[in-house]
Amino acid sequence: MYALITNYGNDSLALMQWAHHAQLLNLTCLSVNTGWAAQGWQARVDKGALWAKQAGFEAIHLQTRLPFAELMRDKGQFPSTQFQWCAGILKGLPLLEWLDDHDPQCLATVIVAARRAASQRWYDLPEWQEDSEQYGGRKVWCPLYLHTTAMRDDLVRGTGFEVLTHRSLECDPCVNSNRADLLRLVPNDIEKTATLEHQLQTHLFTQPIEMAITQAQVQGQRRSLGAASNLFDMGCGAIYGCGL
């Protein structure tokens, strides 16, 4: 049994296409509704799940125990770039619960879309990881670990999806958002963030969301925006497919 972790961003879609080409059998595509997706992202999730089923895979969209905003209110704070506890709770727990229910003997192989070329942090990313603690002792496989971004993009185009210019928006905005992320936020996602910041009396970034966007606009006029290759350099729950 294979459990492919996806959120229908570029890397995880490329991984799904690779698995289709490899004719992997007994494969389930697992994604998680974090309750903090960007406006309109669910439509891409639905389209991606349909593609997965047409490719012969099972596609399951799990629900997190506590949606993002509710989790933040429960904790009384936002995660930070130093303490990124959100991924393990929002995604890790529902993924592990599903795996324990459907693979109690821990025989499944978990497939993740991490690539060495995606981040300096992954320069020595192995293809295989035995006995992954994050997945209950199961084996983790990163078959795209040597794929370049151009190779990834070719796989994405093979699915019929457009190649995105940003990470997955399953959680948006994210504590690791760069200037480009802030500048493409739509009013609905700005408003939901501002509302939650007001409720918590603290900020997702070092200042209120509106001020962070204004600063990003000023910085964007002064120099080019952050490159996509740096998206994962700050950390986060990449083992759970965050942003991929």
LINZIDA-V811282 format. One record per pair of residues at least 4 apart in sequence whose ideal C-beta (glycine too) atoms are under 6 Angstrom apart, sorted by the first residue. I is the first residue (numbers start at 0). J is the second residue. If there is no record, write none. Layout:
I_J, I_J
//
This chain:
0_25, 0_107, 1_23, 1_26, 1_108, 1_110, 2_27, 2_29, 2_107, 2_109, 3_26, 3_28, 3_110, 4_29, 4_111, 4_240, 5_11, 5_28, 5_30, 6_11, 6_30, 6_167, 6_169, 6_240, 7_12, 7_43, 7_44, 7_47, 8_166, 8_167, 8_243, 9_155, 9_163, 10_112, 10_243, 11_112, 11_240, 11_243, 12_155, 12_158, 12_160, 13_151, 13_154, 13_155, 14_112, 14_143, 16_154, 16_157, 16_158, 17_154, 18_23, 18_26, 19_54, 26_56, 27_57, 28_51, 28_56, 28_58, 29_59, 30_60, 31_61, 31_63, 31_90, 31_93, 32_60, 32_62, 33_63, 33_67, 33_89, 33_169, 33_170, 34_66, 34_67, 35_67, 35_170, 36_40, 36_169, 37_168, 37_171, 37_188, 38_185, 38_187, 38_188, 40_168, 48_58, 50_158, 51_56, 51_58, 52_58, 61_93, 61_97, 63_89, 63_93, 64_92, 65_69, 65_70, 68_195, 71_77, 77_203, 78_83, 78_84, 78_85, 78_174, 80_174, 80_233, 83_234, 83_235, 85_89, 86_90, 86_236, 86_239, 86_241, 87_91, 88_92, 90_94, 90_239, 91_95, 91_239, 95_135, 98_102, 102_107, 105_135, 105_136, 105_137, 107_137, 108_138, 108_140, 109_134, 109_137, 109_139, 110_140, 111_139, 111_141, 111_240, 112_143, 112_243, 113_121, 113_124, 113_141, 113_237, 114_143, 114_144, 114_146, 115_121, 115_122, 115_124, 115_144, 116_147, 116_148, 117_231, 118_231, 118_232, 119_232, 120_232, 124_144, 126_141, 126_144, 127_140, 128_139, 129_138, 130_136, 131_137, 131_139, 133_238, 146_150, 146_151, 152_162, 155_160, 155_162, 166_230, 166_242, 167_242, 171_188, 172_176, 175_233, 175_235, 176_180, 176_181, 177_225, 178_215, 178_218, 178_219, 178_224, 178_225, 179_224, 179_225, 181_211, 181_212, 181_215, 182_215, 182_219, 184_188, 184_189, 189_208, 192_208, 193_208, 196_202, 202_206, 202_207, 204_211, 206_210, 206_211, 215_219, 219_224, 225_229, 231_237, 235_241, 236_241, 237_241
//
